[in-house]
């Protein structure tokens, strides 16, 4: 289905639906309004007539009743009127005989009238007593005829509007398809490789804006084609100047080697600082991990440097041969022979491989040094290093006891340790990392106690969690620094006695185990650190 046909059908369908809804609502409103008006008019007429004839009915003045009836029948919409006694006898009546002789059935809804007359009645009462009845009928045929005419003309107007909308949609679709066809043909020309393509611009609509944008795109494509031609010419010129390129690359290589040596010295200095810093930690696990992570890139950086050094010798040999060739005073055939020998020697040295490999070696070397840099920066984030990253089932209570043995010498002179180890299931964890966390917290508890202290260690289960708590009666933590204790490199210890990495590493280890570490402290009375582990899901 073409875009033009889609446009015409879409607009026609939408217009038809909206017109049908509008005409339906309008006709319903017209019918309801006129029917309500007829009921009000009938009610008013019969009410006023009952009031007018009341005195004549009470006095049995038949002449006046006939006069009132004749006067009322001058209303062209009235079909009949009757004035009756309470027993149904006729005082007087006027109107068409067919309606006067038929049984009276009062109507309440104009829409339900089937005989073309709306029948209505009213009572003539005085002092609560009924003295007479009034029956009258109002013609509804003229009202229904007007409603039918409104339906007829609404349908005609809707049809005319549909035709006009369809015609406008056709003209609009023809215009758009014509403009889009120009754009499509121009796009096909560009796809065939033609760059000098433009479309005719006329008018001031959105399609014209698209044509402007297309012409700009075509102009830019032409410029890019010219630039590509210029780049190709420059590339050919560069290929003709191989000697200069070799010299420039040799110089760049020398500069890169100098930078590499400088970076290697920086690396050694950084490594020494890290080792010295981690010697002051509670145990040497962190330092060993950092050294392991740094030694890997150092190893292949040094290997790449050795390989680059061997490649330099090849480049130096090539330069010496070229320089010897430049100062020769031999005949033309001798020069050709020397060039041929130089080419054979370069092939023997696999110069193409060397040129390709140099970039790779430098890239790998830079990557290695960046890895080293990232490791150093990683210490400022919640990261840690560990040779053993295997998660397996382990007895945490046993890990607590082993940790206390390690820290015994640190704690025995200042505090007493009490343990209350509950019956907990084995945890799927890295038990070495959990011991590192426990050791750090226990040693910190010992540092918070000056003398005669007490450290309580508990384990158990609570709310689908396994917990381990370490509580001391030391100096506590100042509220001003409670939010900082897990930040890397934050420490309250003297310079040289702490790196500030212990709690930050403990925090990251607990995150790795999908657990939490929470602290409760009361300055001057002590602190309590609690580790929460998710309840283990062990396989059968």
ABEGO torsion letter per residue (X at the ends): XBAAAAAAAAAAAAAAAAAAAAAAAAAAAAAAAAAAAAAAAAAAAAAAAAAAAAAAAAAGBAAAAAAAAAAAAABAABABBBBBBAAGBBABBBEBAAAAABBBBBBABAAABAAGBBBBBBBBBBGGBBABBBBBBBBAAAAAAAAAAAAAAAAAAAAAAAAAAAAAAAAAAAAAAAAAAAAAAAAAAAAAGBABBBBBBBEBBAAAAAAAAAAAAAAAAAAAAAAAAAAAAAAAAAAABAAAAAAAAAAAAAAAAAAAAAAAAAAAAAAAAAAAAAAABABAAAAAAAAAAAAAAAAAAAAAAAAAAAAAAAAAAAAAAAAAAAABABBAAAAAAAAAAAAAAAAAAGAAAAAAAAAAAAAAAAAAAAAAAAAAAAAABBBBBBABABBBBBBAAAAAAAAAAAAAAAAAAABBBBBBBBBBBBBBBBAAAAAAAAAAAAAAAAAABABGBBBBBBBEBBGGBBBBBBBBABAEBBAAAAAAAABBGBBABBBGABAGAAAAAAAAAAAAAGBBBBBBBBBGAEBBBBBBBBBBBBBX
